[in-house]
Amino acid sequence: MKPFFAALQFLTIIPLPQGLSGDHKTLSRSVTFFPIIGLMIGVTAAALDAALNAILPQFPASMLMVIYLMAISGGLHMDGLADTADGFFSARPRDKVLDIMRDSHIGAMGVMAVVSVLFLKVSLLVSIPSSLRMQTIILMPVAGRCALTMLLTILPYVRQEGGLASLFQSTRSWHQIPWAIFFLGLAGWITTRWTGVFSAIFSLFIMLSFAAYSHYKIGGFTGDTLGAACEITELAPVIAMLISLRIGLITW
């Protein structure tokens, strides 16, 4: 179970006893558990949301839910989104883009990306009817962590000097792709049947589109682009649910 605990420690701020999660070699074998960690985050988030909605109006409850989804990872993915936006939208050559992404300071593009994603998540969650909030909130982190599995499998790591994300290159397997797709589709089916499957397909479209754009910009992935993919893909299930409501796939 060490790879599971390694994934839990890597993707969340949950404290674990020293030695339970193993070393970097153990972490490199933990990718299979990323979708499961996403489900765990989703279930705890849905439970917290139910408690918040019992005592607060929907808007502040949605704000606190988005903060929780960001905080449970220690802001790791949001930080990656900011760095990725600074680099990708800098209109610089590939090597300069990577240098900008490594810079710990946040630029204007990073601020705009973080604010935009946070505002979008809050506004979309507020628009979701209460009968679908639990299912949607469960699917959001599942989709985000499946995006991590997909991107680090289909794209090469691009930094020659290495980095934490490069650990996963040595043990990646193409079996992780159908596993992530199956897990996301199953989670969608269990939560909202065909609407959930549509949410899974839409999430796959978003994560693959980002993967293609990342390959176009820098030739692969870095730890920052993984974080950006997670944050952006978390939007997909909410958008898919609202599209389903709008076109009549599901009723209010």
C-alpha positions in Angstrom: 0.0 0.0 0.0 3.0 2.3 0.1 2.3 3.7 -3.5 -1.2 4.6 -2.4 0.0 6.5 0.6 2.7 8.1 -1.5 0.0 9.4 -3.9 -2.1 10.6 -0.9 0.9 12.5 0.5 1.8 13.9 -2.9 -1.7 15.1 -3.9 -3.0 16.3 -0.5 -1.9 18.0 2.7 -3.1 15.1 4.8 -0.3 14.3 7.3 1.0 10.8 7.3 3.4 9.0 9.6 7.0 9.3 8.5 8.0 6.3 6.3 4.5 5.2 5.5 4.6 6.7 2.0 8.1 5.4 1.1 10.7 7.2 -1.0 10.8 8.8 -4.5 10.9 5.4 -6.1 7.6 4.5 -4.3 6.1 7.8 -5.5 7.0 7.0 -9.1 4.8 3.9 -8.9 1.8 5.8 -7.4 0.2 7.2 -10.6 -2.4 4.4 -10.7 -3.8 5.7 -7.4 -4.2 9.3 -8.6 -7.9 8.9 -9.7 -8.7 7.1 -6.4 -7.2 10.0 -4.4 -9.4 12.3 -6.6 -12.5 10.3 -5.6 -11.5 10.5 -1.9 -11.2 14.3 -2.2 -14.5 14.5 -4.0 -16.4 12.5 -1.4 -15.0 14.5 1.5 -15.7 17.7 -0.5 -19.3 16.6 -1.1 -19.8 15.9 2.6 -18.3 19.3 3.6 -20.5 21.0 1.0 -23.7 19.4 2.4 -22.7 20.7 5.9 -22.0 24.1 4.6 -25.2 24.4 2.6 -27.1 23.5 5.8 -25.9 26.6 7.6 -24.9 29.1 4.8 -26.5 30.5 1.6 -25.3 28.8 -1.6 -22.9 31.6 -2.7 -20.6 31.6 0.4 -20.9 27.8 0.6 -19.7 27.6 -3.0 -16.8 29.9 -2.3 -15.7 27.9 0.7 -16.0 24.7 -1.4 -13.7 26.1 -4.0 -11.2 27.2 -1.3 -11.3 23.7 0.1 -10.6 22.1 -3.3 -7.7 24.4 -3.7 -6.4 24.0 -0.1 -6.6 20.2 0.1 -3.6 20.1 -2.3 -1.8 22.9 -0.5 -2.3 25.1 -3.5 0.1 23.0 -5.5 -2.1 22.8 -8.6 -3.1 26.4 -8.5 0.5 27.4 -8.3 1.2 25.3 -11.4 -1.7 27.1 -13.2 -0.2 30.5 -12.4 3.3 29.5 -13.5 2.0 27.9 -16.7 -0.1 30.9 -17.6 2.9 33.2 -17.1 5.0 31.1 -19.4 2.5 30.0 -22.1 1.1 33.6 -22.6 4.5 35.3 -22.6 4.9 35.0 -26.4 8.5 33.9 -25.8 10.6 31.0 -27.3 10.3 27.5 -25.7 13.4 27.8 -23.6 12.4 31.2 -22.3 8.9 29.9 -21.5 10.4 27.2 -19.3 12.6 29.7 -17.5 9.5 31.9 -16.8 7.6 28.9 -15.5 10.5 28.1 -13.1 10.5 31.6 -11.7 8.8 31.6 -8.3 7.4 35.1 -8.8 3.9 35.3 -10.2 3.2 37.6 -13.2 0.1 39.4 -14.5 -0.9 36.4 -16.6 -0.6 34.1 -13.7 -2.8 36.3 -11.5 -5.4 36.6 -14.2 -5.5 32.8 -14.7 -5.9 32.1 -11.0 -8.6 34.7 -10.5 -10.4 33.6 -13.7 -10.5 29.9 -12.7 -11.6 30.7 -9.1 -14.4 33.0 -10.3 -15.5 30.4 -12.9 -15.6 27.6 -10.3 -17.6 29.7 -7.9 -20.1 31.0 -10.5 -20.5 27.6 -12.0 -21.1 25.9 -8.7 -23.7 28.5 -7.7 -25.5 27.7 -11.0 -25.7 24.0 -10.2 -29.1 23.0 -8.7 -28.9 21.5 -5.2 -30.0 18.1 -6.5 -26.8 17.8 -8.6 -24.3 19.5 -6.4 -23.0 16.4 -4.6 -22.5 14.5 -7.8 -20.8 17.4 -9.5 -18.5 18.1 -6.6 -17.5 14.4 -6.5 -16.6 14.4 -10.2 -14.5 17.6 -10.2 -11.4 16.3 -8.4 -11.8 12.9 -10.0 -11.5 14.6 -13.4 -8.6 16.7 -12.3 -6.5 13.8 -11.0 -7.3 11.7 -14.0 -5.9 14.6 -16.1 -2.7 14.2 -14.1 -2.5 10.5 -15.0 -3.3 11.1 -18.7 -0.8 14.0 -19.3 2.2 12.4 -17.6 1.5 9.2 -19.6 1.0 10.6 -23.1 3.5 13.5 -22.9 7.3 13.5 -22.4 8.9 15.4 -19.5 10.6 18.4 -21.0 13.1 19.7 -18.5 16.6 18.3 -19.1 17.7 19.1 -15.6 14.9 17.0 -14.2 12.4 17.7 -11.5 10.0 16.0 -9.2 7.5 15.3 -12.0 10.3 13.5 -14.0 10.1 10.7 -11.5 6.9 9.4 -13.2 8.6 9.0 -16.6 10.6 5.9 -15.6 7.5 3.9 -14.5 4.8 5.3 -16.7 2.7 2.7 -18.5 0.2 3.0 -21.3 -2.2 0.9 -19.2 -2.7 4.0 -17.1 -4.6 5.7 -19.9 -7.5 3.2 -20.2 -7.5 2.9 -16.4 -8.0 6.7 -16.0 -10.7 6.8 -18.7 -12.5 3.8 -17.2 -12.3 5.2 -13.7 -13.6 8.6 -14.8 -16.4 7.1 -16.9 -17.4 4.7 -14.1 -17.5 7.6 -11.6 -19.7 9.5 -14.0 -22.0 6.6 -14.5 -22.4 5.9 -10.8 -23.2 9.5 -9.9 -25.5 10.6 -12.7 -25.7 7.8 -15.3 -25.5 9.1 -18.9 -25.1 12.7 -17.8 -22.0 11.6 -15.8 -20.7 9.8 -18.9 -21.1 12.9 -20.9 -19.2 14.8 -18.2 -16.4 12.3 -18.4 -16.2 12.6 -22.2 -16.2 16.4 -21.9 -13.5 16.2 -19.3 -11.4 14.0 -21.5 -11.8 16.5 -24.3 -10.6 19.3 -22.1 -7.6 17.4 -20.8 -6.6 16.2 -24.2 -7.0 19.7 -25.7 -4.7 21.0 -22.9 -2.2 18.2 -23.6 -2.1 19.1 -27.3 -1.6 22.8 -26.4 1.2 21.9 -23.9 2.9 19.8 -26.5 2.6 22.7 -29.0 4.1 25.2 -26.6 6.9 23.3 -24.9 7.0 19.8 -26.4 5.6 18.0 -23.4 4.8 18.5 -19.7 6.3 19.9 -16.5 5.1 19.8 -13.0 3.5 23.2 -13.5 1.5 22.1 -16.6 0.2 19.1 -14.6 -1.1 21.4 -12.0 -2.7 23.6 -14.6 -4.3 20.6 -16.3 -5.8 19.5 -13.0 -7.3 23.0 -12.2 -8.7 23.5 -15.7 -10.1 20.0 -16.0 -11.9 20.4 -12.7 -14.1 22.9 -14.4 -15.2 20.4 -17.0 -17.8 18.4 -15.0 -19.6 21.5 -13.8 -19.7 22.9 -17.3 -20.9 19.6 -18.7 -23.7 19.4 -16.0 -24.9 22.9 -16.9 -24.8 22.1 -20.7 -26.9 19.0 -19.9 -29.4 21.1 -18.1 -29.5 23.7 -20.9 -30.1 21.2 -23.7 -32.5 19.1 -21.7 -30.4 15.9 -21.1 -31.4 16.2 -17.5 -34.2 18.2 -15.8 -34.0 20.7 -12.9 
